[in-house]
Amino acid sequence: MIQIIAGEKGKGKTKHLLDKVNESIKSATGNIVYLDKSTKHMYELSNKVRLINVKDYDISNCDEFLGFLSGIISQDHDLEEMYLDSFLTIAKLEEADITPAITKLESISGKFHVDFILSISKNEHDLPECTGGKVIVSL
């Protein structure tokens, strides 16, 4: 399953994402990973959530990013949810690449039973059709 928190930059998407992950960890039966472009939010996350600073891994395009996610999933069979803050930035996505990336994430999610929760810096009405029904918060 993929869920999206959408809104322009500076509208508070990260706060919603942090609140959601910290609430989710209370009832999680598996592991939760939070991917971000820095470690800035380290102290706002529960210590039970694994924070990964994607910039440490020299990812240069979306295919590398999706391979990176697959690598994380392959190493943790108890992984339940992945939170991707600043999705367009950490995934190195251009406007035209959003649909194939979401399609691939849906495939990965279904195959490995990992839920993805993304924050995307775009208004809901500017998102591609493939995101229909996935937006849980629109700011």
Buried (B, 14 or more C-beta within 10 A) or exposed (E): EBBBBBBEEEBEBBBBBBEBBBEBBEEBEEBBBBBBEEEEBEEBBBEEBBBBBBEEEEBEEBBBBBEBBBEBBEEBEEBBBBBBBBBBBBBBBEEEBBBBBBEBBBEBBEEBEBBBBBBBBBEBEEBBEBBEEBBEBBB
